[in-house]
Amino acid sequence: MRNKITVVIGGTFEELHAGHIKLISEAFKIGDLVVIGLTSDKFARDTRGRKVLPYEERKKRLETLISASGWKKPYKIVEINDPYGPTLTEKELHVIVVSTETYDGALKINQLRMKKGMPPMVIHVIDLVETATGEKISSTSIKKDIVDAWGRPSS
């Protein structure tokens, strides 16, 4: 019998889009338990430099997406106030799923885990999901009404 695998992901998850769906889907494919670090309101504002939807609204949207997608594995959403969230306090995290854009952050997390005597996590990297014009899909481009959640130009 194999050990249970706990996967961690993190983000602001404001305007849910195809890139978020790819990230979350990959975490549910790999893990027996998925830990989702969701940025606090203050951390989201500080890192985005703009107003974001409130934490509770973003959490509710994530829960709705997970439920609607049929991902049946257990998960938990935890509030994070820094780039590391539970990765530096929870030893039993086995895999971190990141995009090519956030890979360097995962490397830094593993360095800090090892300094604390914690095992490094396997880093599972996914490609960014691009718009029809080849740019990454982002919540910012959706909020600015440049593209929709699937990367198609807004009309």
C-alpha positions in Angstrom: 0.0 0.0 0.0 1.5 3.3 -1.0 1.7 6.4 1.2 -0.9 9.1 0.8 0.4 12.0 -1.3 -0.4 15.6 -0.2 -0.1 18.2 -2.9 0.1 21.9 -2.3 -0.8 24.8 -4.6 -1.2 28.5 -3.9 -2.5 31.7 -5.4 -4.9 34.6 -5.3 -7.5 32.8 -7.5 -9.4 36.0 -8.1 -10.9 35.7 -11.6 -10.8 31.9 -12.1 -9.6 31.1 -15.5 -8.2 28.2 -17.7 -4.8 28.5 -16.1 -6.2 28.1 -12.6 -8.3 25.1 -13.7 -5.2 23.5 -15.2 -3.2 24.0 -12.0 -6.0 22.8 -9.7 -6.8 19.9 -11.9 -3.2 18.7 -11.9 -3.1 18.9 -8.1 -6.2 16.7 -7.8 -4.8 14.2 -10.4 -1.6 13.8 -8.4 -2.6 14.1 -4.8 -4.7 12.1 -2.3 -5.2 15.4 -0.4 -4.9 18.9 -1.9 -3.9 21.9 0.2 -4.8 25.2 -1.5 -3.0 28.3 -0.1 -5.3 31.2 -0.8 -3.8 34.7 -0.3 -5.3 36.8 2.4 -6.9 40.1 1.4 -3.8 42.1 2.6 -1.3 39.8 1.0 -3.3 39.8 -2.3 -3.5 43.6 -2.3 0.2 44.0 -1.5 1.3 41.6 -4.2 -1.2 42.7 -6.9 -1.0 46.4 -6.3 -4.7 46.7 -6.9 -8.0 45.9 -5.2 -9.0 42.2 -5.3 -12.1 40.4 -4.4 -12.5 39.6 -0.7 -11.0 36.4 0.6 -14.3 34.8 1.5 -15.6 35.5 -2.1 -12.5 34.0 -3.7 -12.7 31.0 -1.3 -16.4 30.4 -2.2 -15.6 30.6 -5.9 -12.9 28.0 -5.5 -15.2 25.7 -3.5 -17.8 26.1 -6.3 -15.3 25.3 -9.0 -14.0 22.2 -7.2 -17.6 20.9 -6.5 -18.7 21.6 -10.1 -15.6 19.9 -11.6 -16.3 16.7 -9.8 -12.9 16.4 -8.1 -13.7 14.0 -5.3 -10.5 13.9 -3.3 -10.3 15.7 0.0 -8.9 19.2 0.0 -8.5 22.1 2.4 -8.2 25.8 1.7 -5.8 27.7 4.0 -5.3 31.4 4.2 -1.7 32.5 3.4 -0.1 35.8 4.4 3.3 35.3 2.7 4.7 33.5 -0.4 5.3 30.3 1.6 2.0 29.6 3.4 2.0 26.1 4.9 5.0 24.9 3.0 7.4 25.9 5.7 5.4 24.6 8.6 3.8 21.4 7.4 6.3 18.6 7.0 3.9 16.2 5.3 3.6 18.1 2.0 5.0 15.9 -0.8 4.4 17.7 -4.1 4.0 21.3 -5.0 2.4 22.1 -8.4 3.5 25.4 -10.0 3.6 27.0 -13.3 6.8 27.8 -15.3 6.3 31.3 -14.0 6.5 30.3 -10.3 9.0 27.5 -10.5 11.8 29.7 -9.0 9.6 30.2 -5.9 9.2 26.5 -5.5 13.0 26.1 -5.6 13.3 28.7 -2.9 10.6 27.0 -0.8 12.5 23.7 -1.0 15.8 25.4 0.0 14.1 26.9 3.1 12.4 23.5 3.9 15.8 21.8 3.9 17.4 24.5 6.1 14.6 23.7 8.6 15.3 20.0 8.4 12.2 19.3 6.4 12.2 17.1 3.3 12.0 18.9 -0.1 8.8 18.5 -2.1 8.7 17.2 -5.6 8.1 20.2 -7.9 5.6 19.4 -10.6 5.7 22.2 -13.3 2.9 22.9 -15.7 3.0 25.3 -18.7 1.1 28.5 -18.6 -2.2 28.7 -20.4 -2.0 31.3 -23.1 -4.5 33.6 -24.7 -5.3 33.5 -28.4 -2.5 36.1 -28.9 0.2 34.1 -27.1 0.2 36.0 -23.8 -0.5 34.3 -20.4 -4.1 34.3 -19.2 -4.3 36.4 -16.0 -7.0 37.7 -13.6 -5.7 41.2 -14.4 -6.3 40.8 -18.2 -9.8 39.4 -17.4 -10.6 42.3 -15.0 -9.4 44.8 -17.7 -11.8 43.0 -20.1 -9.0 42.2 -22.5 -9.8 38.4 -22.6 -12.3 36.1 -21.1 -11.6 33.2 -18.7 -10.5 31.0 -21.6 -8.1 33.5 -23.1 -10.4 34.6 -26.0 -10.4 38.3 -26.8 -13.3 40.1 -25.1 -15.8 41.7 -27.4 
